[in-house]
Amino acid sequence: MTFESELRSGGEQATELSRSGSLWAVVLAGGEGVRLRPLVRHLYGDERPKQFSPLLGTRTLLRQTLDRVGLLMPPERTLVVALQAHARYLDREFGERPRPHILSQPEDRGTAAAILLAARWIETRDPSATMVCFPSDHLVLEEAAFMAHVAKVTAFVEREPQWIVLLGAPPSQPETEYGWIEPGPRAGGTVQRPIYRIRRFREKPSKEVAEALLAGGGLWNTFVLGARAAVLLAAGQECAPALYGRLARLQAFTGSEHERWALRQAYALAPTVNFSRSILEACPHPLAVSPLPGITWCDLGSPERVVNVLTRLGLSTPALATYTA
């Protein structure tokens, strides 16, 4: 099935949402990639963050993410949240290519700051926007099917705007380094593509708990999520008021000559907040998970996982084969 037919099968609402300009992609690219740094140093001889490294071929992880996202959302509706300290890598990444919007954070204040800053930026320009957040360090083999599934999730959010929906990957093993989601009752979707309420999050469980989750229908949390920008901001205001308050003040400076100064001031005094632990796990809004259908997904979070995954897929290189932890 082609991407176009996959997208059409998600319903006319997803297609219209994509065409209307109310659907935005947020690519999270502000991490330092500390855990993967030894492997990156071995392969490339420098300290570049993993998202700017071509671990899976000739394209960097960030470029692979952007190319995947581009199947549904064009650069003008794509926002990359990065760090100002990574400006040289971003310049090298884009060159003469059509650039997405770049939102550079003065400092790393955690995933909650990155997502809420993006939601504020988008909501200011498009109050009814739906946004989908994508980490920039994932392996996805069936990219067209993956983005077609994203389109179906955004169609659900458009119909039911109070929901925050995460994508869950059916597990292949009792992984203890991933976050897990325990699905609850069905909330919507179709027979082939159901969407379930989230009963509970389990972050990096023990081996025994992971085995029980595997046997009980648990899902790996991909941290790919879709929601209205306004809903994410409301969740941030409820669950992380100190961080939300710092970022909310930026609205008064939008488009002015003092905008960059205001952003530095906001981040200088902002707390560091993890979006999963502090917002999702305490979220007042209804949360749901949509299982990915037969799609190969992996979070490239550690050197061992990168080596194992690429070896299993037959994508290992001589340089990779010589790496020892």
C-alpha positions as CSV (number, residue, x, y, z in Angstrom):
1,M,0.0,0.0,0.0
2,T,1.4,3.4,-0.9
3,F,1.7,6.3,1.6
4,E,-1.1,8.2,-0.2
5,S,-3.5,5.2,0.1
6,E,-2.4,4.7,3.7
7,L,-3.1,8.3,4.5
8,R,-6.5,8.2,2.8
9,S,-7.4,5.2,4.8
10,G,-6.9,7.3,7.9
11,G,-9.9,9.4,6.9
12,E,-10.6,12.7,5.3
13,Q,-10.1,14.6,8.5
14,A,-6.4,13.7,8.7
15,T,-6.0,14.8,5.1
16,E,-7.8,18.1,5.6
17,L,-6.0,18.8,8.8
18,S,-2.7,18.3,7.0
19,R,-3.7,20.6,4.1
20,S,-5.3,23.3,6.3
21,G,-2.0,24.2,8.0
22,S,-3.4,23.4,11.5
23,L,-1.2,20.3,11.8
24,W,2.3,21.0,13.1
25,A,5.3,18.7,13.7
26,V,7.7,19.4,16.6
27,V,11.0,17.6,16.4
28,L,12.8,17.4,19.7
29,A,16.5,17.9,19.0
30,G,17.9,19.6,22.1
31,G,19.6,16.7,23.9
32,E,23.3,16.3,24.4
33,G,23.2,12.5,23.8
34,V,25.6,11.9,26.8
35,R,24.9,8.1,26.9
36,L,25.8,7.7,23.2
37,R,28.8,10.0,23.3
38,P,31.4,7.2,23.6
39,L,30.1,5.5,20.4
40,V,29.9,8.8,18.6
41,R,33.4,9.7,19.6
42,H,34.6,6.3,18.4
43,L,32.9,6.7,15.0
44,Y,33.5,10.3,14.3
45,G,36.3,11.5,16.6
46,D,34.3,14.4,18.2
47,E,31.6,15.1,20.8
48,R,28.7,15.9,18.5
49,P,25.2,15.1,20.0
50,K,23.8,11.9,18.6
51,Q,21.0,13.6,16.6
52,F,23.6,15.2,14.4
53,S,25.4,11.8,13.8
54,P,24.7,9.5,10.7
55,L,24.5,6.4,12.8
56,L,22.0,4.6,10.4
57,G,23.6,5.3,7.0
58,T,24.5,8.6,5.3
59,R,21.9,10.8,6.9
60,T,22.0,12.1,10.5
61,L,19.3,10.9,12.9
62,L,17.8,14.4,12.8
63,R,17.7,14.4,9.0
64,Q,16.1,11.0,9.0
65,T,13.5,12.2,11.4
66,L,12.8,15.3,9.3
67,D,12.5,13.3,6.1
68,R,10.1,10.9,7.8
69,V,8.0,13.8,9.2
70,G,8.0,15.5,5.8
71,L,5.9,12.7,4.4
72,L,3.0,14.4,6.2
73,M,4.1,17.9,7.2
74,P,6.2,20.3,5.1
75,P,9.1,22.3,6.5
76,E,6.9,25.4,6.9
77,R,4.8,23.5,9.5
78,T,7.7,21.8,11.2
79,L,9.4,23.2,14.3
80,V,12.8,21.9,15.5
81,V,13.5,22.6,19.1
82,A,17.3,22.7,19.6
83,L,19.9,24.3,21.8
84,Q,21.7,27.5,21.0
85,A,25.0,25.7,21.7
86,H,24.3,23.4,18.7
87,A,24.0,26.2,16.2
88,R,27.1,25.0,14.2
89,Y,25.6,21.5,13.8
90,L,22.3,23.0,12.7
91,D,24.0,25.2,10.1
92,R,25.9,22.1,8.8
93,E,22.7,20.1,8.8
94,F,20.5,22.4,6.7
95,G,22.9,24.2,4.4
96,E,20.9,25.3,1.4
97,R,18.0,23.0,2.1
98,P,14.5,24.4,2.9
99,R,14.7,25.0,6.6
100,P,12.0,24.1,9.1
101,H,11.4,26.7,11.8
102,I,14.2,26.5,14.4
103,L,13.5,27.3,18.0
104,S,16.8,27.5,19.9
105,Q,16.7,27.1,23.7
106,P,19.4,29.0,25.7
107,E,19.8,26.0,28.0
108,D,18.5,22.5,28.5
109,R,15.6,22.7,30.9
110,G,14.2,19.2,30.2
111,T,11.7,17.8,27.8
112,A,8.8,19.7,29.4
113,A,10.4,23.1,28.6
114,A,11.0,22.0,25.0
115,I,7.5,20.8,24.4
116,L,5.8,23.7,26.2
117,L,8.0,26.3,24.5
118,A,7.0,24.7,21.1
119,A,3.4,24.6,22.1
120,R,3.5,28.3,23.1
121,W,5.2,29.2,19.8
122,I,2.7,27.3,17.7
123,E,-0.4,28.3,19.7
124,T,0.5,32.0,19.4
125,R,0.5,31.7,15.6
126,D,-2.3,29.1,15.2
127,P,-4.7,28.9,18.3
128,S,-6.5,25.8,17.0
129,A,-3.3,23.9,16.0
130,T,-2.8,20.2,16.6
131,M,0.9,19.3,17.1
132,V,2.8,16.0,17.0
133,C,6.1,15.7,18.9
134,F,8.8,13.5,17.5
135,P,12.1,12.6,19.3
136,S,15.0,12.8,16.9
137,D,16.8,9.6,18.0
138,H,14.5,6.8,16.8
139,L,14.8,4.0,14.2
140,V,11.7,3.5,12.2
141,L,11.9,1.2,9.2
142,E,8.4,1.4,7.7
143,E,8.3,5.1,7.6
144,A,5.3,5.6,5.3
145,A,3.2,3.3,7.5
146,F,4.4,5.1,10.6
147,M,3.4,8.5,9.3
148,A,0.1,7.2,8.0
149,H,-0.6,6.0,11.6
150,V,0.3,9.5,12.9
151,A,-2.3,10.9,10.5
152,K,-4.9,8.6,12.0
153,V,-4.0,9.7,15.5
154,T,-4.2,13.4,14.5
155,A,-7.6,12.8,13.0
156,F,-8.8,11.4,16.4
157,V,-7.4,14.4,18.2
158,E,-9.2,16.7,15.8
159,R,-12.5,15.0,16.6
160,E,-11.8,14.7,20.3
161,P,-9.6,17.7,21.1
162,Q,-9.5,17.1,24.8
163,W,-7.2,14.0,24.4
164,I,-3.4,13.6,24.4
165,V,-2.5,10.5,22.4
166,L,0.8,8.7,22.5
167,L,2.1,6.1,20.1
168,G,2.9,2.8,21.7
169,A,5.2,0.1,20.2
170,P,4.3,-3.5,20.7
171,P,7.3,-4.9,22.6
172,S,9.5,-7.8,21.4
173,Q,11.2,-8.3,24.7
174,P,11.1,-7.4,28.4
175,E,13.1,-4.2,27.9
176,T,14.1,-2.5,31.2
177,E,15.5,0.7,29.7
178,Y,12.3,1.8,28.1
179,G,9.2,3.5,29.5
180,W,6.1,1.3,29.3
181,I,2.4,2.0,29.0
182,E,-0.3,-0.2,30.4
183,P,-3.4,0.2,28.1
184,G,-6.8,0.5,29.7
185,P,-10.3,0.4,28.1
186,R,-10.8,1.4,24.5
187,A,-11.4,5.1,23.9
188,G,-12.0,5.1,20.1
189,G,-10.3,4.4,16.8
190,T,-11.3,1.5,14.6
191,V,-11.2,-2.2,15.0
192,Q,-8.0,-2.3,13.1
193,R,-6.5,0.8,14.7
194,P,-7.9,1.0,18.3
195,I,-7.0,3.8,20.7
196,Y,-7.0,2.9,24.4
197,R,-7.1,4.9,27.6
198,I,-3.8,4.8,29.5
199,R,-4.1,3.0,32.8
200,R,-0.6,3.5,34.0
201,F,3.0,4.5,33.0
202,R,5.9,2.3,34.1
203,E,9.3,4.0,33.6
204,K,12.3,1.7,33.3
205,P,10.8,-1.3,35.2
206,S,12.7,-4.2,36.8
207,K,13.2,-7.3,34.7
208,E,10.3,-9.1,36.5
209,V,7.9,-6.2,36.0
210,A,9.0,-5.9,32.3
211,E,8.2,-9.6,31.8
212,A,4.8,-9.1,33.4
213,L,4.1,-6.1,31.2
214,L,5.2,-8.0,28.1
215,A,2.9,-10.9,29.0
216,G,0.0,-8.5,29.9
217,G,-0.2,-6.4,26.7
218,G,2.0,-3.5,27.8
219,L,3.4,-1.2,25.2
220,W,6.7,0.6,24.8
221,N,6.3,4.3,25.1
222,T,7.7,5.9,22.0
223,F,7.2,9.4,23.3
224,V,5.7,10.4,20.0
225,L,2.5,12.2,21.0
226,G,-0.3,14.2,19.4
227,A,-2.5,16.8,21.0
228,R,-3.8,20.3,20.6
229,A,-1.2,22.9,21.5
230,A,-3.6,24.6,23.8
231,V,-4.2,21.3,25.7
232,L,-0.5,20.7,26.2
233,L,-0.2,24.2,27.6
234,A,-3.1,23.7,29.9
235,A,-1.5,20.5,31.2
236,G,1.7,22.3,31.7
237,Q,0.0,25.1,33.7
238,E,-1.7,22.5,35.9
239,C,1.3,20.2,36.5
240,A,4.4,22.4,36.1
241,P,3.2,25.9,37.1
242,A,6.6,27.3,37.8
243,L,7.9,26.3,34.4
244,Y,4.7,27.3,32.7
245,G,4.8,30.7,34.3
246,R,8.3,31.5,33.1
247,L,7.4,30.5,29.5
248,A,4.0,32.3,29.6
249,R,5.7,35.6,30.0
250,L,7.3,35.3,26.6
251,Q,4.0,36.0,24.9
252,A,4.4,39.7,25.7
253,F,7.7,39.8,23.8
254,T,6.6,37.8,20.7
255,G,7.9,39.5,17.5
256,S,9.7,42.3,19.4
257,E,13.4,43.1,19.5
258,H,13.5,41.9,23.1
259,E,12.2,38.4,22.3
260,R,15.6,36.7,22.5
261,W,16.5,38.5,25.8
262,A,13.1,37.4,27.3
263,L,13.8,33.8,26.3
264,R,17.2,33.9,28.0
265,Q,15.7,35.4,31.2
266,A,12.9,32.8,31.2
267,Y,15.3,29.9,30.9
268,A,17.8,31.3,33.4
269,L,15.2,31.0,36.3
270,A,13.1,28.1,35.0
271,P,13.2,24.7,36.7
272,T,14.3,21.6,34.8
273,V,11.1,19.4,34.3
274,N,10.7,16.0,32.7
275,F,7.6,15.9,30.6
276,S,6.8,12.3,31.2
277,R,7.2,12.2,34.9
278,S,5.9,15.6,35.9
279,I,3.2,16.2,33.3
280,L,2.0,13.0,31.6
281,E,1.9,11.0,34.8
282,A,0.0,13.7,36.7
283,C,-2.0,15.0,33.7
284,P,-5.6,16.2,34.3
285,H,-6.5,15.7,30.7
286,P,-7.5,12.3,29.3
287,L,-4.5,10.3,28.0
288,A,-4.6,7.6,25.4
289,V,-2.3,5.3,23.5
290,S,-2.4,4.1,20.0
291,P,-0.5,0.8,19.3
292,L,1.7,0.9,16.2
293,P,0.7,-1.8,13.6
294,G,3.6,-4.0,12.7
295,I,6.2,-1.3,12.5
296,T,9.9,-1.7,13.5
297,W,10.7,0.9,16.1
298,C,13.6,1.4,18.4
299,D,14.9,4.2,20.6
300,L,18.6,4.6,20.0
301,G,19.4,5.6,23.5
302,S,22.6,3.6,24.3
303,P,25.7,2.4,22.5
304,E,24.8,-1.2,23.1
305,R,21.3,-0.8,21.7
306,V,22.7,0.9,18.5
307,V,25.2,-1.9,18.0
308,N,22.7,-4.7,18.7
309,V,20.0,-3.2,16.4
310,L,22.3,-2.5,13.5
311,T,23.9,-5.9,13.7
312,R,20.5,-7.6,13.8
313,L,19.3,-5.6,10.8
314,G,22.5,-6.3,8.9
315,L,23.5,-2.6,8.9
316,S,26.6,-2.8,10.9
317,T,29.8,-1.2,9.6
318,P,33.5,-2.1,10.1
319,A,33.9,1.0,12.4
320,L,30.9,-0.1,14.4
321,A,32.1,-3.7,14.7
322,T,35.3,-2.5,16.4
323,Y,33.5,-0.6,19.1
324,T,33.7,-1.9,22.7
325,A,31.8,-0.4,25.6
